[in-house]
Amino acid sequence: MADILASLRSSMASHSPPLDALVVPSEDYHQSEYVSARDKRRQFVSGFTGSAGLALITKNEARLWTDGRYFLQAMQQLSDQWRLMRIGEDPTVDAWISDNLQREAAIGIDPWCVSVDTAQRWERAFAKKEQKLVQTSTNLVDEVWKNRPPAEINPVVDHPLEFSGRSVTEKLKDLRVKLANEKAHGIIIAALDEVAWLYNIRGGDVSYSPVVHAFAIVTLNSAFLYVDKKKVSSKVSSSLQENGIEVLDYGAVSSDVAKLASNQLDQATGVISSQNGVCENDTCDNYLIWVDPASCCYALFSKLDANRVLLQQSPLALAKALKNPVELEGLKNAHIRDGAAVVQFLVWLDKQMQESYGASGYFLEGEVVSKRRPETTKLTEVTVSDKLEGFRASKEHFRGLSFPTISSVGSNAAIIHYSPQAETCSELDPNSIYLFDSGGQYLDGTTDITRTVHFGKPTAHEKACYTSVLKGHIALGNARFPNGTNGYALDILARLPLWRYGLDYRHGTGHGIGSYLNVHEGPHQISFRPHARNVPLQVSMTVTDEPGYYEDGSFGIRLENVLVIKEADTEYNFGDKGYLSFDHITWAPYQIKLIDLSLLTPEEIQWLDTYHSKCREILAPYMDKNEMEWLKKATETIFCLRRPPASEPLVLQ
């Protein structure tokens, strides 16, 4: 890392103008959360492997900003040349630069890797001391990155109507109506999942996300896809052309944005779509260019006349989040198969922990019986994660994982987005909590589920914490709320049982899920962060319900299901607003052994029994005899179990 920093500082000094600081963000040219190997520039310079973060390199300092999911991980991975800056606790990067760098300092960025709203926010902050945001003509990290991974050529594939539920023609028509309503004659689409969703294509350019490295431009008359043409077969090309989409080289987007700015793009290509149903000639009074400030890079925005730009969230973000009936049915089916894989994994793991480690198992709380385990039966966070992937891979329509599996034992589970590596991961421990957060990509849907289990004897403190997380999970999932409610308003429901004892967690509570797309999908979310106020929750959206609790150096707990928002059948309808509620579509049991039943209300126990009953019924077709017996025991009605006296005190250490 020292050599990398030295090389970068040398490049900064020789740059014209010389740079006083260089910002290295996590994002690629499309502001993606997950990026390809060759775009992991921030990881390369810092050694920090989390999915979110920003590096700042000055002449004599190196600092990394990241959020609460990654505080522990960053502390472990950063060398002593780096200082961790905790988002939400320390000054923001623009505030720190403004306060700590000299007047008229030059701060370098690659404008392709920084969004419009980020760049503009920084420019406003830097203006106080006449500091300058300098757009470098090349990426300085790429210049010093020896053996940078090459670009991969992965094929673009059609996503058929049987899974997408809506044709490209319908989607383009709806988009053009929105353009006309906003007096826009075109839109630049940079977000990879929006390009894939709009054109009903998928790809393999980013691990865990079936997207294509591509831009799109749509006008009232034309549609364009900017992609490496080597990825596009003649069959896919013909399909795109049939929908009025011209395929152009990836690099052509820069010059075409300039043409779009001068109203020359349609004339230059000669492609006129008669399918738009909005504007058949040039008499429409549409002059704006729609740009999403969160996903469009500053490099493309800089080619436009700012006075003719509509800076507004992409209309595709909400359209994609509102799942159509085919997508909803696919998501439900994918989660059933995925739940079956999770149960089969738990059955296997329960047996292995008992046979190889002398654990009392999933159901009993006895002490561990010491066993001499052969090295061949050693279970690690990585080997059991691979086994879970194998169960998923056996299911119909499986195409891969939806994110790197968080497979974490004991203190590692306190690292919220822990990513085990084969060389350094921990061995499973029957005396410690095991948390696994995982998901799959299926042609009919994307999944994300978290369960926390213990194969030995959990402490009273661990049980109390698990139960508090479960109570918040149940409370949010059972919420009823009026139309217009956003995720910021609901976030507190999942935290209240923890707050009662002075506990909390540093991450949001819920995010949208794609339909064979990104596992994290907006524009809505359930979170304490202010931007969760921006979009109300609406019927047919998906959202996760995933509260947690993490005790540094000891254990972590998280429970996660995917929910679908539906209309609620309420007795009254105050204000004629209409009310909404959630349906769970994730199916896997909660470990009864980890629950302090005395802390649950009768209503919570009833909900748990009902949910477990549905698990048995829904997953039964996928279970063999042994697996079904295990599942029946795991979902046994709680009212049949002996409950501890309600007077027993809560134990929290």
N, C-alpha and C positions, 0 to 999 in steps of 0.2 A: 504493500500500500504506500510506503514511503516513496518508492520510485514513481508510482503513478502520480502522486501529488506533486512531486518535483517536476515531472514532465508537464503536467497541466500548468503549473505556475510559470514554467518557461514559455509555454505557448501563450499564456495570458500576457506575459511581459512583452512578447514580440508581436502581439496583435496590434493592429492599427484601428482605433486608438488602443493604447495599453489598457488592460483590464485590471481593475482593483478587486474584482470579485467575479466568480463564475457560478451560476446556478445550474445544477444538474438535477432535473426532476425525474420522477419515476416513469412518466408517461411517454408514449410514442407519438407519431405524427397525428394520431387520431384520439389522443387523450384517453387511451384505454387504461383500465385498471390492471388487467393482466396483459403482459406484452411478450413478444417472441424473445428468444434467447439473445438475438443480436441487438435488441432494443433495451436490454437491462443495463443501461449506462450507469444509473445511480448505484446499482449493486456492484458493478465493476469497480467504481472509484472508492466505495466505502466499505465493501464487504458485508453490508447489511442486506439480507435476502427477503425481507418483508415486502408485501405487495404495495404498500403505501409509504411514501417518505420523500424528502427533498434534501439534497445535499448542497451546501454552500461552501465554496472554497475561496478564501481570501489569500493575501500575500503571506500571512503567517498563522492562519487559523483554518480549521475544517469543522463544520458543524452539520449535524443531521437532524432534521425535524421529522417526527412521526407521531402517530396518534396512540391512544391508550391501549389498543390491541397489541402493540409491539414494544412497549417500554422495556419489558424484561428481556425480550429477544435482542433488541438493539444494544442493551447494556452488555449482553454476552458476546455479541458479534463485533462491535466497534473496537478498533484498536485505541491505544492511548493517544493517538494523533487526532482523534475525533472527540467532539463533545456532543452529547445527546441533548436535544431541545425537545421538550415535551409539549406537544400541541395541546392547548387548553390550559397549560400551566405556565409556560415560558412565553416571551414575546414572539409574535409571528415573524416570519423571515423578513417581510418588508419593513416591519417596525424595527427589527434589530439592525437591518442595513441602514435605515434612515438615522437611527440613533448612534450607530457605532462607526460607520465609515465617514470619511472626510467629505467636505463640501465638494461638489462637482465630481464625485467618484463615478467611475464607469463600471457598470454591472453587466456582464455578458450573459446572453441567453441564446440558445438555438430557437428561433421563432417557430420552428415546426413542432417543437415539443412543449410549447407553452400555449395555453388557451387564451382567447381574446380577453375574457373577464379577468384572468390572473394578470396578464400583461398590463391591462389598463389600471387595475388596482395598484400594481407596483409603481407604475408611472406617476400616479397621484401621490403615493407615499414618498417617492423619491424627489418630487418637485419641491418639497419643503427646503431641501438643501441643495437644489439644482443638480442633484445626482441624475445620471443618464442611464437609461436602459438601452444597451447596445445589442443590436441583432447581428450575431456572427454569421458570416457567409457559409461557413462550414461548422460542423459539430466538433469542437475541440477534443471531446472525449474520444470520438471515433479516430481522430488523428494519432492518439497515443495508445489506442487499444490494439495491441498486437494479438494476432490469432482471434480476432473478432469473428463470431460464428457467421457463416455465409447465409444469404437469403435462401430460404427453402422454396421449392416449386411444388406446391400442393394443389391438386386439381380443385376447381370450382365445380360444385354439383348443384343440380336443381333440387329444391325442397318441394316435393309434390303436394298437390292440393289436398290429398287425403290427410296430410299432417298440418299444412299451413291454414287450411280452412277458408282462405280468401285468395283470389287471383291477383296477379300483378296489375292487371287492367283496373280492377276495382280499387286497389290501393292508390294507384297513380291518379285516378279520377278524384278520389277523396282528397288527396294531397293538393291537387290543382284547385279544387274548390276553396281550400283553406288559403292557398296563395292569393287567389283572386279576392277573397274577403279581406285580406290584409294589404291589398294593393301592391303585391309583390309579383314580379314577373319570373322570378327564379329563386331557387334555394340551393345552398351548398350543404351537402350531407357528409359529415366527416366521421361520425360514430360508426364503428364497424358493425355493431349489431343492428343499427338502423338501416344501413345499406343492405345487409343480409335479409332483414325482415321485409323491406320494401320490394326488393327484386326476387324474393323467394329463392335465394341461393344460400348455400352453406360452403364451408371450406375447412382447412386445417392449418391456417397460418399462425394461430396462437394456441399454445397448449391449453387444454381444458375448455376452450371456447370455440365452437365450430364456425368461425368467421373467416372472412377473406380480407386481406390487406387491400382496401379499395376505397376510393371516394366516389360520390355520386353528385351529379348536378341535374336538377329537374327544373325545367321551365314550363310555361303554360303550353308550349308546343313541342317540346323535345325532352328526351331523357338520356343521360350518359352514365356509363360505368367506366371508371378509371382503374385499371388493374393490369398486372403483368399478363400480357396476352398468352404467354406460354402456359398459363394455368387454365385457360378456357378452351375446352374441346369444341369441335365444330357443332356437336349436338347442343351444348349449352349456349354457344354463340347464336345458333339459329333460334333457340327458345327465347333468348333475350331480344333478338331482332324482331321476332313475331310480336313482342310486347312493346315495340317502338323504342327500344333501348339500343343506343350505339355503344359499342365496346371500343375504348381508346386506351392507349398506353398510360400506365400509372403516373408517369412524370408529366403527362400533358395537362394535368389538372391545373398546374400553375398558370400556364399561358391561357387556358380556357377560362379561368376565373377572371383574368384581365379582359378577355373578350366579353364575358358576361357583364362586366362592369360597364362596357361601352356599347351594350346592346348588339353585339356582333356575333354572339355565339351561334344562334339559330341560323343566321345567314351564312356563317362560315361553314357550317356542316351540311346545310341543305336538308337536314332531317326535320320533317314536320309530321307530328303525330296527329292523326285525325281521331284518336281515341280519347282526347282529353275532355271533351264535352264542356269546356269552359270558354275558350277563346279561339275562334277559327281564323282570326285575322289579326292585324297589327293595330286595330283601333282601340283595344282595351287600354284603359288608363292605369296601367300597372308599371311602376317604375322602381320599386324597392327590390333589394336582394336580401333574402332571409338568411340570417346567420345565427346559429346557436352559439352564444358566447362561451358556453362551458365545454363544447366539443370541437369547435372549429379552432384551428391553430392560428396564431398571430401572423404567420407568414402569408397565409391566404387572405386574411382580413386586410393586411397591409396593401394589397393590390386593388382594394375597393375604395370608392369615394364614401367616406364615413357618413356623409349627409344623405346617402341613398341606401343605407343599410338598415334593415330591421333587425336589431339585436334582441332576439327573443328565443325562448326555449323552442327547440324543434317540435313541430306538430306531430312528428313520428314517435316521440317519446311516449306521449299519452296513448296514441293509437296502438302502439305495440303493447303497452301495459294492459289495455282493456282486451282481455282474451276473448276470442270468438268461441262459439259452442264447440267447434272441432278441436281447437286448442285446449279448451277446458277438459273435454273428454279425454284427450291424449295425456294431459298432465295427470289426471286422476288415475288412468291406467298405468302410466309410468311409475307413479308413486306406490301403487299396489305391488308391482313387480319388484320395485326397489325395497319396499318394506319386507317382502319375502326374503330377499337377499340378506337384509340386516338380521332377521330372525335366524336364518340358517347359519349365519356367521356367529351369532351368540350361542346357538346350540353347540357348534363346533368348539368355540372358545371355552365355553363352560366345561366341556369334557376334557379339553387339553389342560386347563388350569387344575382340575382335580387330579388327573392322571399323572401329570408331569411335575406339578408343584405342590401337591398335597393340600390344595385349597378346599375349603368347605363347599365352594361352588356358588352359583347364582342364587340359590334359594336358601341355603343354611348359613348360620352365623358362627359356626364353630371355629376353633383355633386351627391354624395351619399345621398339618402333619408334615414333619420334615421328611423330604425325600431326596435321594441322590439322583438328580436328573441327568440323563445322558446328554452330551453336547448336541446331538442330532435333534433333540426335542426342544431346544432352547427357543423361547418365544420372545421376539423383540417387537418394538413399536412398528418397525418396518415389515417384518415377516407377517405379522397378523394383519397389517394394513393390506399387504399384497393378497392375503387370503380373502379378505373382504372384497377386494376388486375381482377376484376370481368368481365369487358367488354372483356378483353383479354381471360379470361378462357372460354368464350362462343364460341370462334373461333376454327375451326377445327385444329387438331394436336397440340393443346396447351399442354405443359408439365410443365409450371412454368415460373417464371421470370428469366431473364438472369443476373440480378444483383439487389441489393437492390435499390428500387426506390428512386431517389433523388427528393423529394417533398418539395419545399422550398418557403417560403413567406418572402418578404421584406429583412431584413438584413441576414436572414438565406440563401438566395440565393447567397450571397457573399461568402459563404463557399462552395468551388467548389464541393467537394464530400460530402455534407451534408447528414446525415442519420437521419431522424426524429424518435424519440421514443415516444410511446403513452403517457408516463408519463410526458414528458417535451416538446413536440412539440408545435408549435404555431397554433393559430386559423387563418383561412384565413381572409384576410383584403381587402376589396374592394378598398382601397386607396393605395395598395402596389402591386408591381410586384409579380407574381407567376411563378416560374421556375420548370418544371418537366422533368427529364431525366430518361428514363425508357426503358425497353425492355422485350421481351418474348423469351422463348425457345419453338420452335415448331419442330416437327419431321422433317420438311423439311427445317428448317433454324433458325438462331438466329437473333434477331432484337435489335436495339438500336436507339432511337430517342429522341431529346430534343426540346421542344418548350417553349417559354417564353410569358406570356400573362398578361394583365391588365384588370380588370373588372370595373375600375373607370375612373378617369381622369389622365392619365400619364402626368408627367411634360415635358416641352420642352427638358430638359436635358436627361431624360430617353428615349425620342423619338430619340434624336440625337445619343445616345449611341447604342440603338437598331439598328438604321439604319446603323451605322458604322459596327456593327457586321454582319448585313445582307449583306452589300456590300462585305465584306471579304468572307463570305459564298458563295455568287454568283460568285465572282471572282475565287475562287479556283475550284468550281464545273464546271466552264466554261473553265478551262485551257486546252490548247493544248501544248504538250511537246514531245520532241524526245525520242525514245527508249534509255534506259540507264539513264534516269533522276531518281533521288531518291527523297524521301519525304523531305529531308533537303532543297533541292533547291526550292520546291514548297511552303514550309511553309510560306514564306514571303508574298505570295499573299493574304492570309487570314488576315494578320496583317497590311498591308499597310493603309487601311482606318482608322484604329485605331491609327497607328503611326503618321498619319497626325496631330492628335490633342494631341500627347503625351500620348496616352493610349496603353495598352497592356494586355496580360493575361499570367498566369504563368504555363500553361499546354500545352501539344502538341496539334496539330490540327487534327490529324487523326490516327486511328488504324485499323487493319484488323478485320474482323468479322468471326467467325467460322460457320460451317454448322452443326447446332445442336451440338455445342461445346462451347468453351470459347467465351465470348463476346469480350474480348481483345485478338487478335491473331496477331502474327508476321509472318515472321521476318521483314516485311516492316512496315513503319509508316511515317506519315507526322509530322515533329517536328523540333524545333530549336536545339534539342540535337544532339551531334555529331554522335551517333550510328544510326541516321536516314539516314546516308550516306551509310550504309553497304550494303543495298539491293535495287536495282533499282525497280521502279514500273513496273509491267508487266501486259499484257492482262489477263483477267479473275480473277485478284485479286479484293478483296473488300477492301474498306477503308472508314472511316468516314470523314466527313467534319464538324468540330465543333468548330469554333472560339467562343470567349466569351469576356465579360468584367465584372469585379467584383469591386464594390465600397464598401469597408469595412464599415460595420455598416449601410449600406443603402439598396443596392439591388445588384442583379446579373443578367446577361443576357447570355444565350447560345442558339445557334441554331445548330441542328445536323441532318444531313441526311446520309444515307449509299450510297456509290457510287460503281459502278463496272467499272473497267478499260477496255477500248475497243480500237480498232484501230481507228484512226481519219482519216476522209476523207478530206485531205488537198489538196489545189490546186497544191502545189509543194512538193517535197520530197528532201530537201537539204541533201547532203551527203549520200543519199540512206539509211538513218537511219530508216525511218518509224516513224510515229508520233502517239501519243496516246491521248485519251480524256476520259471523265467520262460520265457515265449514272447514273442518280438518280434512286434509287429503293424505296426510302421512300416517302410516300404520306400523307401529312397533311398540312393544310394551315398555312401561316404566318399571324399574326394578323396585318391587314392593319392599324388599329387604332394606333399601336405603331410605324408606319413608318413615318418619315418626308419625304413626297414624293418629296419635293423640292430638296432633297439631292441625289435623284436617277437620273441616266442618262436615256435617252430614251431606251437604250439597256437593262439596268437593269429592267426597267418597263416592257419591252416586254418579258424578260425572266420570270418575276414574273407572268405575265398574262398567258403565255404559260404553266408554271408549274401548276398554279391554274386550268387552263382548263383541264389538264390531271388528276388532283386530282378529279374533278367533274366526269369525264368520268370513271376513274378506280374504284372509290369507290362507285359509284352509285348502283351497285347490292347489296351492303351490307346495304344500308340506307333505313329506313322507310320514310314515307312521311314527317314527321316533321323534321327528321334528314337531309333529302335531301334539304328541304327548307333552313335550317340553312347553309348547306354546299354551296348552291348556293350563298347565301348572303356573306359568308366568302371568296368566291373565285370570287367575282364580278370583272369584268374587270376594272383595275385601270384607263384606259383612259376614262371610263365613270364617274369617280369621279372627283370632283372639286379639282384641284391641287393648293396648295398655290403658291404665286409668287416666282419665282426662286431667287429673290433678298433678300428674308428673310434670316437673318443671322443664322448661326449655333449657337445653345445655348449649351455651355459646361461649367459646373460650376467647 
